[in-house]
Amino acid sequence: MQADGPRACRFGRRWYLNNESWHPYVPPFGEMKCILCWCVSGETHCQRQECPPSACTSPATRDNPCCAKCR
């Protein structure tokens, strides 16, 4: 069976087009900036941003709130 056109994904109350990406909104936390979701042929895939391990004892998250870096 062949699809009539591009399939969309539903995440929460919103619909996203095929190949569209977004940061998910999760109540009561809000938008999850460190997680990226995308729609692939009607299926939603999400992944947390991967960060390299920090080599210092008190890293800062100034430049990138998802990944800590040494000061």
Secondary structure as UniProt FT lines:
FT   STRAND          9..11
FT   TURN            12..13
FT   STRAND          14..16
FT   TURN            18..19
FT   STRAND          21..22
FT   STRAND          25..26
FT   TURN            27..29
FT   STRAND          30..31
FT   TURN            33..34
FT   STRAND          35..40
FT   TURN            41..42
FT   STRAND          43..48
FT   TURN            65..66
//
